[in-house]
Amino acid sequence: MHDSHIHMAMKPLNENWKRDIQDFIDLGGKKILTQGTDIEDFIDTLKLADEINNYFDLNIVDTALGIHPTVFKENFHMEKPDQIYECSKKFIHRFQDIFEKEKSRLTAVGETGLDYFEMYNNGVSEEKIEVFKEIQIESFSSHIILARENNLPLSIHAREKEGSSDCVADVLKTLARKGNGLVTGVFHSYTGSIDKLPDIFDMGFGIGFNAIITYPGGENVREILEKTPLDRIFFETDGPFLPTQSVRRDKKALIRYGRSAQVREIMDVAAEIKNVPIERLERITDENYERVFG
């Protein structure tokens, strides 16, 4: 069992990691990929991963660092679009410097990608939206190049504007242009168009499935899972976000956030959807994790 996408440096995970990781291990957990998403949490992400691995005397936590695409909305308060662009460029350069210093400690590059949902839901001008899109693509491109040059996989965020498929299309175009067919990885928490799945698979990428498949409103993601071959399936929690449905439903539950032990419930639901024995699903998906992130 693995968790290919979690944010261990975020509260309350960073306060309860001994219990949460032990529960994951007790359920057969083998690997966790924790993700840094902002320069401000990179050091905490790396430090906590080392602390967990030393405490359990296991190499259980892998680490990815990247700039989450929504980080750039912090510059929306600036009046001039060129100010937004220049400030964001400096942020990207800072990330590149940190990456070069810490890359020997990394298993993957991410969380990175594009987010057009946030871009169109902040009440900003069309001019700023275009700058936001441009800087996201520039940031994502820099991550792809780092992944390609250092033979590291990508953890990709691709969130659409409602009713559109432009975001995933732009992600795929950028991957083709900058990756040169030499990068692989996972589209984390993919909720986009089913029509784009063949293109994602043709480029060598997998799909990360989390607790959304346990939600009553997660029918579209369950359909995506149905269409995803076993050798392209990865499991994740995106903790501390997205607790499973059993946790959301239980108002008396003391642990109400997403954590790695909940992958067991996610896998149980996935096995039913794919109509395969849970043991086979677990074996194949753990092999997928090892193949891409090992």
FENQUIJO-V28881 format. One record per backbone hydrogen bond with DSSP energy under -0.5 kcal/mol. NH is the residue of the N-H (numbers start at 1). CO is the residue of the C=O. E is the energy in kcal/mol with one decimal. If there is no record, write none. Layout:
BEGIN
[[NH,CO,E] [NH,CO,E]]
END
This chain:
BEGIN
[[3,31,-2.3] [4,235,-3.1] [6,33,-1.4] [7,239,-2.6] [8,6,-0.5] [10,7,-1.7] [13,10,-0.5] [14,10,-2.0] [15,12,-1.2] [16,12,-1.0] [16,13,-0.7] [20,16,-2.5] [21,17,-2.8] [22,18,-1.7] [23,19,-2.5] [24,20,-1.7] [25,21,-2.5] [26,22,-2.7] [27,23,-1.1] [28,25,-1.9] [29,24,-2.7] [30,1,-3.4] [31,1,-1.1] [32,60,-2.5] [33,3,-2.8] [34,32,-0.7] [34,62,-2.6] [35,6,-2.7] [36,64,-2.8] [36,110,-0.6] [41,38,-2.1] [42,38,-0.7] [42,39,-0.8] [43,39,-0.5] [45,41,-2.4] [46,42,-2.4] [47,43,-2.7] [48,44,-2.5] [49,45,-1.9] [50,46,-1.9] [51,47,-2.2] [52,48,-2.7] [53,49,-2.3] [54,50,-2.4] [55,51,-2.3] [56,52,-2.4] [57,53,-0.7] [58,53,-1.4] [60,58,-1.4] [62,32,-3.7] [62,60,-0.6] [64,34,-2.4] [65,108,-1.1] [66,36,-1.1] [68,37,-2.7] [68,66,-0.7] [71,68,-2.0] [72,69,-0.9] [73,70,-1.6] [74,71,-1.7] [75,72,-1.7] [76,73,-1.9] [78,75,-1.7] [83,80,-0.9] [84,80,-1.7] [85,81,-2.3] [86,82,-2.3] [87,83,-2.5] [88,84,-2.2] [89,85,-2.3] [90,86,-1.8] [91,87,-1.4] [92,88,-2.0] [93,89,-2.2] [94,90,-2.0] [95,91,-2.0] [96,92,-2.3] [97,93,-2.0] [98,94,-2.2] [99,95,-3.0] [100,96,-2.1] [101,97,-1.4] [102,98,-2.2] [103,99,-1.7] [105,102,-2.4] [106,103,-1.5] [107,63,-3.2] [108,63,-1.3] [109,153,-2.7] [110,65,-1.7] [110,108,-0.5] [112,155,-2.2] [114,157,-2.1] [116,159,-2.6] [117,159,-1.0] [119,115,-0.6] [120,116,-1.2] [120,117,-0.5] [121,118,-1.2] [129,125,-2.2] [130,126,-2.1] [131,127,-1.6] [132,128,-2.9] [133,129,-2.6] [134,130,-2.4] [135,131,-2.7] [136,132,-2.0] [137,133,-2.3] [138,134,-2.1] [139,135,-2.6] [140,136,-3.0] [141,137,-2.5] [142,138,-1.9] [143,139,-1.9] [144,140,-2.4] [145,141,-2.3] [146,142,-2.0] [147,143,-2.5] [148,144,-2.9] [149,145,-2.9] [150,146,-1.5] [151,148,-0.8] [152,147,-2.4] [153,107,-0.7] [154,184,-2.4] [155,109,-2.4] [156,154,-0.6] [156,186,-3.0] [157,112,-3.2] [159,114,-1.6] [160,158,-0.5] [164,161,-1.9] [169,165,-1.7] [170,166,-2.6] [171,167,-2.3] [172,168,-2.6] [173,169,-2.2] [174,170,-2.4] [175,171,-2.4] [176,172,-2.4] [177,173,-2.3] [178,174,-2.6] [179,175,-2.3] [180,176,-0.8] [182,179,-2.4] [185,204,-0.6] [186,154,-2.4] [187,206,-2.8] [188,156,-2.3] [188,186,-1.0] [190,187,-0.7] [190,208,-0.8] [196,193,-1.0] [197,194,-1.6] [200,196,-2.1] [201,197,-2.8] [202,198,-2.6] [203,199,-1.4] [204,201,-1.8] [205,200,-2.0] [206,185,-2.1] [207,232,-2.8] [208,187,-2.6] [209,207,-0.5] [209,234,-2.8] [213,210,-1.7] [214,211,-2.1] [215,211,-0.5] [215,212,-1.3] [218,215,-1.9] [222,218,-2.1] [223,219,-2.1] [224,220,-1.8] [225,221,-2.3] [226,222,-2.1] [227,223,-1.5] [228,224,-0.5] [228,225,-1.1] [229,227,-0.5] [232,229,-2.1] [233,230,-1.4] [234,207,-2.2] [236,209,-2.2] [237,5,-1.4] [238,5,-3.3] [239,5,-0.5] [241,238,-1.8] [247,244,-0.6] [248,244,-2.3] [249,245,-2.5] [250,246,-1.3] [251,249,-1.1] [253,250,-1.6] [256,254,-0.7] [258,240,-1.7] [262,259,-2.0] [263,260,-2.1] [264,261,-1.3] [266,262,-1.9] [267,263,-2.9] [268,264,-2.0] [269,265,-2.0] [270,266,-2.3] [271,267,-2.7] [272,268,-1.4] [273,269,-2.2] [274,270,-2.8] [275,271,-0.9] [276,271,-1.8] [281,277,-2.3] [282,278,-2.7] [283,279,-2.1] [284,280,-2.6] [285,281,-2.4] [286,282,-2.1] [287,283,-1.9] [288,284,-2.0] [289,285,-2.1] [290,286,-2.3] [291,287,-2.5] [292,288,-2.2] [293,289,-3.2] [294,289,-0.6] [294,290,-1.2]]
END
